């Protein structure tokens, strides 16, 4: 993501769509987490918050795991952009 945030965002969008099409819930959460962090680094609070919220929502009901923790971290970071 170093300085190539637009390219990173594009890659995450493709990966998100792929995870959706394949029904890969944990993969979707991972990609949403990455997309949220990319958006936050680019100063796009709305996208950071929306993707972090979706990541936490898709992980709801799963056992605690790194993807669920990452989704929570992304949500916390996105919320701090709106302060």
C-alpha positions as protocol buffer text, in pm:
chain_id: "A"
residue {
  index: 1
  type: UNK
  ca { x: 0 y: 0 z: 0 }
}
residue {
  index: 2
  type: UNK
  ca { x: 296 y: 235 z: 24 }
}
residue {
  index: 3
  type: UNK
  ca { x: 196 y: 538 z: -177 }
}
residue {
  index: 4
  type: UNK
  ca { x: -4 y: 337 z: -431 }
}
residue {
  index: 5
  type: UNK
  ca { x: -338 y: 364 z: -259 }
}
residue {
  index: 6
  type: UNK
  ca { x: -544 y: 388 z: -578 }
}
residue {
  index: 7
  type: UNK
  ca { x: -387 y: 70 z: -714 }
}
residue {
  index: 8
  type: UNK
  ca { x: -434 y: -100 z: -377 }
}
residue {
  index: 9
  type: UNK
  ca { x: -802 y: 1 z: -369 }
}
residue {
  index: 10
  type: UNK
  ca { x: -855 y: -142 z: -718 }
}
residue {
  index: 11
  type: UNK
  ca { x: -694 y: -474 z: -623 }
}
residue {
  index: 12
  type: UNK
  ca { x: -905 y: -501 z: -309 }
}
residue {
  index: 13
  type: UNK
  ca { x: -1223 y: -425 z: -506 }
}
residue {
  index: 14
  type: UNK
  ca { x: -1146 y: -715 z: -744 }
}
residue {
  index: 15
  type: UNK
  ca { x: -1064 y: -945 z: -452 }
}
residue {
  index: 16
  type: UNK
  ca { x: -1385 y: -844 z: -272 }
}
residue {
  index: 17
  type: UNK
  ca { x: -1594 y: -925 z: -577 }
}
residue {
  index: 18
  type: UNK
  ca { x: -1415 y: -1258 z: -618 }
}
residue {
  index: 19
  type: UNK
  ca { x: -1481 y: -1350 z: -254 }
}
residue {
  index: 20
  type: UNK
  ca { x: -1849 y: -1255 z: -293 }
}
residue {
  index: 21
  type: UNK
  ca { x: -1890 y: -1462 z: -611 }
}
residue {
  index: 22
  type: UNK
  ca { x: -1719 y: -1763 z: -453 }
}
residue {
  index: 23
  type: UNK
  ca { x: -1907 y: -1736 z: -123 }
}
residue {
  index: 24
  type: UNK
  ca { x: -1582 y: -1712 z: 70 }
}
residue {
  index: 25
  type: UNK
  ca { x: -1696 y: -1538 z: 389 }
}
residue {
  index: 26
  type: UNK
  ca { x: -1360 y: -1525 z: 563 }
}
residue {
  index: 27
  type: UNK
  ca { x: -1189 y: -1420 z: 241 }
}
residue {
  index: 28
  type: UNK
  ca { x: -1445 y: -1142 z: 206 }
}
residue {
  index: 29
  type: UNK
  ca { x: -1374 y: -1024 z: 559 }
}
residue {
  index: 30
  type: UNK
  ca { x: -998 y: -1022 z: 488 }
}
residue {
  index: 31
  type: UNK
  ca { x: -1041 y: -820 z: 171 }
}
residue {
  index: 32
  type: UNK
  ca { x: -1285 y: -577 z: 333 }
}
residue {
  index: 33
  type: UNK
  ca { x: -1036 y: -530 z: 617 }
}
residue {
  index: 34
  type: UNK
  ca { x: -762 y: -445 z: 366 }
}
residue {
  index: 35
  type: UNK
  ca { x: -992 y: -217 z: 166 }
}
residue {
  index: 36
  type: UNK
  ca { x: -1090 y: -34 z: 483 }
}
residue {
  index: 37
  type: UNK
  ca { x: -728 y: 23 z: 583 }
}
residue {
  index: 38
  type: UNK
  ca { x: -647 y: 144 z: 231 }
}
residue {
  index: 39
  type: UNK
  ca { x: -941 y: 386 z: 239 }
}
residue {
  index: 40
  type: UNK
  ca { x: -839 y: 513 z: 582 }
}
residue {
  index: 41
  type: UNK
  ca { x: -484 y: 577 z: 464 }
}
residue {
  index: 42
  type: UNK
  ca { x: -626 y: 766 z: 165 }
}
residue {
  index: 43
  type: UNK
  ca { x: -845 y: 977 z: 395 }
}
residue {
  index: 44
  type: UNK
  ca { x: -1170 y: 827 z: 264 }
}
residue {
  index: 45
  type: UNK
  ca { x: -1356 y: 792 z: 594 }
}
residue {
  index: 46
  type: UNK
  ca { x: -1689 y: 690 z: 436 }
}
residue {
  index: 47
  type: UNK
  ca { x: -1541 y: 393 z: 247 }
}
residue {
  index: 48
  type: UNK
  ca { x: -1322 y: 296 z: 542 }
}
residue {
  index: 49
  type: UNK
  ca { x: -1624 y: 288 z: 771 }
}
residue {
  index: 50
  type: UNK
  ca { x: -1856 y: 110 z: 525 }
}
residue {
  index: 51
  type: UNK
  ca { x: -1608 y: -166 z: 443 }
}
residue {
  index: 52
  type: UNK
  ca { x: -1507 y: -214 z: 807 }
}
residue {
  index: 53
  type: UNK
  ca { x: -1872 y: -241 z: 908 }
}
residue {
  index: 54
  type: UNK
  ca { x: -1935 y: -501 z: 641 }
}
residue {
  index: 55
  type: UNK
  ca { x: -1625 y: -695 z: 742 }
}
residue {
  index: 56
  type: UNK
  ca { x: -1742 y: -713 z: 1103 }
}
residue {
  index: 57
  type: UNK
  ca { x: -2094 y: -804 z: 993 }
}
residue {
  index: 58
  type: UNK
  ca { x: -1984 y: -1096 z: 774 }
}
residue {
  index: 59
  type: UNK
  ca { x: -1771 y: -1232 z: 1060 }
}
residue {
  index: 60
  type: UNK
  ca { x: -2059 y: -1215 z: 1310 }
}
residue {
  index: 61
  type: UNK
  ca { x: -2131 y: -1563 z: 1439 }
}
residue {
  index: 62
  type: UNK
  ca { x: -1784 y: -1699 z: 1362 }
}
residue {
  index: 63
  type: UNK
  ca { x: -1544 y: -1795 z: 1639 }
}
residue {
  index: 64
  type: UNK
  ca { x: -1281 y: -1540 z: 1731 }
}
residue {
  index: 65
  type: UNK
  ca { x: -1011 y: -1544 z: 1466 }
}
residue {
  index: 66
  type: UNK
  ca { x: -758 y: -1316 z: 1303 }
}
residue {
  index: 67
  type: UNK
  ca { x: -1007 y: -1209 z: 1031 }
}
residue {
  index: 68
  type: UNK
  ca { x: -1268 y: -1116 z: 1292 }
}
residue {
  index: 69
  type: UNK
  ca { x: -1009 y: -931 z: 1499 }
}
residue {
  index: 70
  type: UNK
  ca { x: -878 y: -751 z: 1190 }
}
residue {
  index: 71
  type: UNK
  ca { x: -1232 y: -648 z: 1101 }
}
residue {
  index: 72
  type: UNK
  ca { x: -1273 y: -504 z: 1450 }
}
residue {
  index: 73
  type: UNK
  ca { x: -945 y: -315 z: 1424 }
}
residue {
  index: 74
  type: UNK
  ca { x: -1046 y: -174 z: 1087 }
}
residue {
  index: 75
  type: UNK
  ca { x: -1379 y: -61 z: 1234 }
}
residue {
  index: 76
  type: UNK
  ca { x: -1209 y: 106 z: 1530 }
}
residue {
  index: 77
  type: UNK
  ca { x: -967 y: 284 z: 1296 }
}
residue {
  index: 78
  type: UNK
  ca { x: -1245 y: 395 z: 1062 }
}
residue {
  index: 79
  type: UNK
  ca { x: -1450 y: 527 z: 1354 }
}
residue {
  index: 80
  type: UNK
  ca { x: -1154 y: 732 z: 1472 }
}
residue {
  index: 81
  type: UNK
  ca { x: -1146 y: 907 z: 1132 }
}
residue {
  index: 82
  type: UNK
  ca { x: -1494 y: 1045 z: 1198 }
}
residue {
  index: 83
  type: UNK
  ca { x: -1403 y: 1206 z: 1530 }
}
